[in-house]
Amino acid sequence: MYSRKAYGPSKDVLSYKAGTQTPTEIRDGYTEQQQLQYTKYLKQLRSEFQQRWCQPAQYNIEFSELERVKTLGTGAFGRVILLRHTKSNKLYAMKVLEKEKVIKMKQVDHTLYEKRILEAIRFPFTVSMEFSFKDNSYIYFIMPFVPGGEMFTHLRRMGKFEEPLAKFYASQVVLALEYMHFCNLVYRDLKPENILIDRNGYLKITDFGFCKILQGRTWTLCGTPEYLAPELILSKGYGFSVDWWSFGVLLYEMNAGYPPFYANEPMKTYEKIVAGKYRCPSSFNADLRDLVRNVLQVDISKRFGVMKNGAMDYKNHKWFRGIEWEAILNCRAPPPFVPKYRSPGDTGNFERYDEEPIAPASYCRYESEFMEF
């Protein structure tokens, strides 16, 4: 097993109906008429995102009402903690960010972006912000508790995903990226560690620390080495294309159990990525090989998701045959795998961590830097 790190600077019910389509049409692909109707729906979601982006969130809960239960994970800037609301008994996941660490890592702008994006984003396969708070030393992002744990954990335990499960997860990621890009959001850190499995077996993409609203191109080097796109490594300036490349790496890793580009040193990993050289396992069928080849395409003009048909290149690819996209969007397709979840508050799908106290300073630290939070 290897380890990898990222480097860099309320559950809404969505129901979408595509209109009158026969089951055969849905299973065999996605028609232009379906996509036109879905684009209208995406425009509505984008408008709602923009409205929430411009309107400060109003909370009707006090921080003192939240009771700490257990640590769910740790990261470079803080940790994620399971909380219980003492009045409603509802469970939440709280991301705790230490101001001093955010300052030292020069991540203030990224953290502010993450807060505003989490407040505005609403899609079945992304997490969103329920509440946020700050005190003298910390910032707190409070989101719904997703009890199934990280995709990374399940992938390592299974070795690799069976094709129906990989296809089920991949279809949700395609829809999530299509939505984010439609809202002008570039995600920039897609990987199994940032994908949670909900109690219903469906996905929730989390950790928007590198996500930003994109107008044109950007040049920031950020993300996880094995998942970085060639154009990002080469500092050419990039757009939404980097997310589709990362999706190709994720697609490969879900089906193989390991990423296509890996070396003991990041620089050697980057060399492999820029060269675009990898080998598919013998277990990959012809349709999967073809899809991977079209996503892990160094030439951006030929990469799926970036060309004129956009996400339609995925929805109509042979490997996705059998996927009913409307059923996936509405979480009505039976999941091939549902994580074990014994009771509310069960953290069995998460690693165990030592508990550490959260002790705010007696005075407000870095007040001016975090004024907008």
C-alpha positions in Angstrom: 0.0 0.0 0.0 1.2 3.5 -0.6 0.1 6.9 0.8 -0.6 10.0 -1.1 -1.2 13.6 0.0 -2.7 16.6 -1.7 -0.6 19.6 -2.2 -1.4 23.3 -3.0 -1.9 26.8 -1.9 -28.9 20.0 4.6 -29.5 17.2 2.4 -31.7 18.6 -0.4 -34.0 16.2 -2.3 -33.5 16.7 -6.0 -36.0 15.2 -8.4 -35.5 15.5 -12.1 -37.7 14.1 -14.9 -36.4 14.0 -18.4 -39.8 13.6 -20.0 -41.3 10.7 -21.8 -38.4 8.4 -22.8 -38.7 4.7 -23.3 -36.6 2.4 -21.1 -34.7 1.2 -24.1 -33.6 4.8 -25.0 -32.4 5.4 -21.5 -30.4 2.1 -21.3 -28.8 2.5 -24.7 -27.5 6.1 -24.1 -28.7 9.6 -23.8 -30.4 11.4 -26.7 -29.9 15.0 -27.7 -33.5 15.8 -26.6 -32.8 14.3 -23.1 -29.6 16.4 -22.8 -31.4 19.6 -23.9 -34.0 19.0 -21.2 -31.4 18.2 -18.7 -29.5 21.4 -19.6 -32.5 23.4 -18.7 -32.5 21.7 -15.3 -28.8 22.5 -14.9 -29.5 26.1 -15.7 -32.0 26.2 -12.9 -29.5 24.6 -10.5 -26.8 27.1 -11.6 -29.2 30.0 -11.0 -29.9 28.7 -7.5 -26.2 28.3 -6.8 -25.5 31.9 -7.9 -28.3 33.1 -5.6 -26.9 31.3 -2.6 -23.4 32.5 -3.5 -24.6 36.2 -3.3 -26.7 35.8 -0.2 -25.0 35.3 3.2 -26.2 32.2 4.9 -28.4 32.6 8.0 -28.2 30.0 10.8 -30.7 29.2 13.5 -28.4 27.1 15.6 -25.9 27.9 18.4 -22.4 26.3 18.4 -22.9 25.5 22.1 -25.8 23.1 21.1 -23.3 20.8 19.3 -21.8 18.0 21.3 -18.5 16.4 20.2 -18.7 12.6 19.7 -15.7 11.2 17.9 -12.9 12.1 15.4 -13.6 10.8 11.9 -10.4 11.9 10.2 -7.4 14.2 10.3 -5.7 16.4 7.7 -3.1 19.1 7.1 -5.1 21.9 8.7 -7.2 20.2 11.3 -9.6 17.3 11.7 -13.2 16.1 11.0 -15.3 15.3 14.0 -18.7 13.7 14.5 -21.1 15.9 16.3 -24.6 15.5 17.8 -27.1 18.3 18.1 -28.2 18.2 21.7 -31.8 19.4 20.9 -32.6 17.4 17.8 -30.2 14.5 18.3 -29.2 15.0 14.6 -25.7 14.0 13.6 -23.2 16.2 11.7 -19.6 16.1 10.5 -17.6 19.1 11.5 -14.4 20.1 9.7 -12.1 22.0 12.1 -9.5 24.3 10.5 -6.8 25.9 12.7 -6.3 29.5 11.6 -2.6 29.4 12.3 -2.0 26.4 10.0 -4.2 27.9 7.3 -2.1 31.0 7.4 1.2 29.1 7.4 0.2 27.1 4.3 -1.1 30.2 2.6 -4.5 28.7 2.2 -6.7 31.6 3.4 -8.2 32.3 0.0 -8.8 28.6 -0.7 -10.5 28.2 2.6 -12.8 31.2 2.1 -13.7 29.8 -1.4 -14.4 26.4 0.2 -16.8 27.9 2.7 -18.7 29.9 0.1 -18.9 27.0 -2.3 -20.1 24.6 0.4 -22.8 27.1 1.3 -24.0 27.5 -2.3 -23.6 24.0 -3.8 -26.6 21.6 -3.9 -26.4 18.4 -5.8 -27.2 14.7 -4.9 -23.6 13.7 -5.2 -21.8 16.5 -3.3 -21.8 17.5 0.3 -23.0 20.9 1.3 -22.7 23.2 4.3 -25.3 23.1 7.1 -23.6 25.7 9.4 -20.3 27.4 9.9 -18.8 29.1 12.9 -15.5 30.6 14.0 -13.8 31.5 17.3 -10.5 32.9 18.4 -8.4 30.1 16.9 -10.5 27.9 14.7 -13.0 27.8 11.8 -15.7 25.2 11.8 -17.5 23.8 8.7 -20.5 21.7 9.7 -21.9 19.3 7.1 -24.2 16.2 7.1 -22.7 13.1 8.5 -22.1 10.5 5.7 -21.8 7.2 7.5 -20.4 4.9 4.8 -16.8 6.2 5.0 -14.4 7.0 2.2 -14.4 5.2 -1.1 -10.7 4.8 -0.5 -11.3 2.6 2.5 -13.7 0.3 0.7 -11.5 0.1 -2.4 -8.5 -1.0 -0.4 -10.6 -3.6 1.4 -12.1 -5.0 -1.8 -8.8 -4.7 -3.7 -10.7 -3.4 -6.7 -14.4 -2.8 -7.6 -16.4 -5.2 -9.7 -17.3 -3.5 -12.9 -21.0 -2.9 -12.1 -20.0 -1.1 -8.9 -17.3 0.9 -10.7 -19.8 1.9 -13.4 -22.4 2.9 -10.7 -19.9 5.2 -9.0 -18.4 6.5 -12.2 -21.8 7.6 -13.5 -22.4 9.7 -10.4 -19.0 11.3 -10.7 -19.7 12.2 -14.3 -23.0 13.9 -13.3 -21.3 15.7 -10.4 -18.5 17.1 -12.6 -21.0 18.1 -15.2 -23.0 20.0 -12.6 -19.9 21.7 -11.1 -18.5 22.7 -14.5 -21.9 24.1 -15.4 -21.7 26.3 -12.3 -18.2 27.3 -13.4 -16.5 25.3 -10.6 -13.3 23.5 -11.2 -12.8 20.9 -8.4 -9.1 20.0 -8.8 -8.8 17.2 -6.2 -10.9 14.2 -7.3 -9.6 11.0 -5.7 -11.1 8.1 -3.7 -10.1 9.8 -0.4 -12.5 12.7 -1.2 -15.5 10.6 -2.1 -17.8 9.4 0.7 -20.3 6.6 0.5 -23.7 7.5 2.0 -26.0 5.1 3.9 -28.0 4.5 0.7 -24.9 3.4 -1.2 -24.6 6.6 -3.3 -21.7 9.0 -3.4 -21.0 12.3 -1.8 -17.9 14.3 -3.1 -16.4 16.2 -0.3 -13.4 18.4 0.5 -13.7 21.5 -1.7 -10.5 23.0 -0.4 -9.0 23.3 -4.0 -12.3 24.1 -5.7 -12.8 27.6 -7.2 -15.0 29.5 -9.6 -13.2 29.6 -12.9 -13.3 32.4 -15.5 -11.1 31.4 -18.4 -7.9 29.7 -17.2 -5.9 29.3 -14.0 -2.3 28.3 -13.2 -2.3 27.2 -9.6 -0.4 23.9 -9.0 -2.6 22.0 -6.5 -4.0 18.5 -6.1 -2.6 15.0 -5.5 0.4 13.9 -7.6 -1.1 10.7 -9.1 -4.2 12.6 -10.2 -2.7 15.7 -11.7 -3.3 16.4 -15.4 -0.4 17.0 -17.8 -1.4 20.6 -18.5 -1.4 21.4 -14.8 2.0 19.9 -14.3 3.4 21.8 -17.3 2.1 25.1 -16.0 0.3 25.8 -19.3 -2.8 27.2 -17.7 -5.8 25.0 -17.5 -9.5 24.8 -17.2 -12.1 22.1 -16.5 -10.0 19.6 -18.5 -8.0 18.8 -15.3 -11.1 17.3 -13.6 -11.9 15.0 -16.5 -8.3 13.7 -16.5 -8.6 13.0 -12.7 -11.8 11.2 -13.5 -9.9 9.0 -15.9 -7.4 8.2 -13.1 -10.2 7.4 -10.7 -11.9 5.2 -13.4 -8.7 3.3 -13.8 -8.1 3.0 -10.1 -11.6 1.8 -9.3 -11.3 -1.0 -11.8 -7.6 -1.9 -11.3 -7.1 -1.3 -7.6 -4.2 1.1 -8.2 -3.7 4.3 -10.2 -2.2 4.2 -13.7 0.7 6.6 -12.9 2.6 5.9 -9.8 6.3 6.1 -8.7 8.1 6.3 -5.4 8.9 10.0 -6.1 6.5 12.7 -7.3 8.8 13.9 -10.1 8.9 10.4 -11.6 5.1 10.2 -11.3 4.9 13.6 -13.1 7.1 12.3 -15.9 4.8 9.3 -16.5 1.8 11.5 -16.5 3.2 14.0 -19.0 4.3 11.1 -21.3 0.8 9.7 -20.9 2.1 6.1 -20.7 0.3 3.4 -18.8 -0.8 -0.1 -19.1 -4.3 -1.5 -18.6 -4.7 -4.7 -16.7 -5.8 -7.8 -18.7 -9.1 -7.7 -16.7 -10.1 -4.5 -18.5 -12.5 -5.3 -21.3 -12.4 -3.5 -24.7 -15.1 -0.9 -23.8 -13.3 0.1 -20.6 -9.9 0.3 -22.3 -11.5 2.5 -24.9 -13.1 4.8 -22.4 -9.8 5.1 -20.3 -7.9 5.9 -23.5 -10.3 8.7 -24.4 -10.1 10.2 -20.9 -6.4 9.8 -20.2 -5.7 11.7 -23.3 -2.7 14.1 -23.1 -4.1 16.1 -26.1 -6.8 18.2 -24.4 -8.7 18.7 -27.7 -9.3 14.9 -27.8 -10.2 14.3 -24.1 -13.7 13.2 -23.3 -15.6 15.8 -21.3 -13.8 18.7 -23.0 -14.9 18.2 -26.6 -18.1 19.8 -28.1 -20.3 17.0 -26.9 -19.2 17.5 -23.3 -20.5 14.9 -20.8 -22.6 13.3 -23.6 -19.4 11.5 -24.7 -19.6 9.6 -21.4 -23.4 9.1 -21.4 -23.3 7.5 -24.8 -20.1 5.4 -24.4 -20.5 1.6 -24.7 -19.0 1.0 -21.3 -21.9 2.9 -19.7 -24.5 0.9 -21.5 -27.2 -0.2 -19.1 -26.9 3.0 -17.0 -30.2 4.8 -16.6 -28.9 8.3 -16.0 -32.2 9.7 -14.7 -32.6 6.9 -12.2 -29.0 7.5 -11.1 -29.6 11.2 -10.7 -32.7 10.6 -8.5 -30.9 7.9 -6.5 -33.5 5.3 -7.7 -31.2 2.7 -9.3 -30.4 -0.2 -6.9 -26.8 0.3 -5.5 -24.6 -2.8 -6.0 -23.0 -2.2 -2.6 -24.4 -0.6 0.6 -22.0 0.0 3.5 -22.7 -1.7 6.8 -24.4 0.8 9.1 -25.7 -0.6 12.4 -27.2 2.5 14.0 -27.1 6.3 14.0 -23.7 7.4 15.0 -22.0 4.2 13.9 -18.5 5.1 12.9 -17.3 1.6 11.9 -16.6 2.7 8.3 -14.0 5.2 9.5 -10.5 4.8 10.9 -9.8 5.2 14.6 -7.9 8.3 15.7 -6.7 9.6 19.0 -8.8 12.4 20.4 -7.3 15.8 20.8 -8.7 18.8 22.7 -9.9 21.9 20.8 -8.7 24.8 22.9 -9.4 28.3 21.5 -7.0 31.1 22.5 -8.2 33.7 25.0 -7.9 36.4 22.3 -8.9 36.6 18.6 -6.0 35.4 16.5 -5.6 36.6 12.8 -8.8 38.6 13.1 -8.2 40.7 9.9 -7.2 37.7 7.8 -10.5 35.9 8.6 -12.8 38.9 8.7 -14.8 37.6 5.8 -15.5 34.2 7.3 
